[in-house]
Structure formats: structure tokens, C-alpha cells
Amino acid sequence: MYSVAVIICSPFVGNMVNRFGRRNLVSFGMFLMGFSFILFGLISNINQKETFITLALFTRFLQGFSSSLI
């Protein structure tokens, strides 16, 4: 999911650079990356298999999006 998110989100982030500026996107990407790492660490407490897998895939997608911002 990480690599898929980077491939999907990179063109959109390229267009966002002109509107928001590099510094703002990098700052937001670093904040989002930290948040997604914390969220990824907290999902280990979930016992339901389907919920765990869904949240794990979502957080990895979020990390890929954050990486494309950075």
C-alpha cells in the first residue's frame, strides 16, 4: 500500500506545490508521517482481524501519501 500511495499521490502533490508551497507541504507531510506511525503502532491492540487489516492498510496508505509530500 505504501508504494501504491506514493505512485498515486505524487502527481497530485506536484500540483499542490504551486498552491501551498514546498515548506508547508514538507511540514504537513512530516506531521502526517508521525501521526501515521503512532496510529500504526496503536492498531496492534485491535483484536478483530478485519478491522486490524483495514486499519493497517489505511495507515500504510497514509504513510505513502506523507512520503510523497515530503
N, C-alpha and C positions, 0 to 999 in steps of 0.2 A: 504494500500500500504506500509505503514511503516513496519509492521510486515513481510509482504511478502518479502520486500527488505532485511530485516535482515536475514531471513531464506535462501534466495537465495545467498546472497553475503558473508555470514560468512565463508563457506568453501574456497572460493577464497581468502578472506582476510587472512585466516590461512596459505595458501600457499605463500602469498605475504610477510608475516612477515619475512621469512628466507631471502628473496631477499633484502628488503628495510629497515628492522629493525623496532622494536616497536616504538621507539621515533619518527621516521619520519612518520609512519602511523598515530600515535595519533595526531601529529601536523597537518598533512594534513586533518585528519578527523575533527578536531576542526575548522579549517579554512572552510572546506566544509560545516559543520553544520551551522556556522554563515552565510555563503553565502546563504544557502538554506532557513534559517529563514528570511533573508532580502527579498529574492525573493518571498517567500510565503506571506510576508506582502504586497508586491507591486502588487500582482496579484488581489487584491481587487479593483483595478482601472479599470479592464477589464470588458467591458460591454457585450461582446459576450459570450453566455452560453457555447458553445462547447470549445472555447479556454480557458475559465476560468477553466472548469472541467479538461481539458487535462493538463494544467499547474499545477493545484492543485495536481493532481495525480503524475505528474513528480516530483514536489518539495517534496512531501511526500516520494517518492521512493528514492530521493536523500538524504533526511534526514535519512532514514533507512540504506542506504549504509554508510553514515557518522557515524551512530551509530555503525555499525559493525566494522568500522575502529577504533573507539575509544574503 
